[in-house]
Amino acid sequence: MKTYWLIAAFVLIINLPFGFWRVQTIKFSPSWFLAVHIPVPISILLRIVTGTGWQVKILPIFVCAFVSGQFLGGKFYSKYRKK
């Protein structure tokens, strides 16, 4: 179970720059779509390489990490813009 949390932390970190990029785009534009969806294959590849598997019980961990990374990346952009 410890491995799942490490991979989830990595997924969160991967999504930070994409969340930062996402908030600078027009919602549902092609660039917004890319900012949201480019990290998906990266996350899937990470799960395949580490042999994490596709168990339903760990899916919420990875979904939360993905969404949190996007959200926090957007918040970092807001902080960046205020300075």
PEQUI-V536148 format. One record per run of one state. SS is the DSSP state (helix for helix, strand for strand, loop for the rest). FROM is the first residue (numbers start at 1). TO is the last residue. If there is no record, write none. Layout:
{{SS | FROM | TO} {SS | FROM | TO}}
//
This chain:
{{loop | 1 | 1} {helix | 2 | 22} {loop | 23 | 29} {helix | 30 | 50} {loop | 51 | 55} {helix | 56 | 82} {loop | 83 | 83}}
//
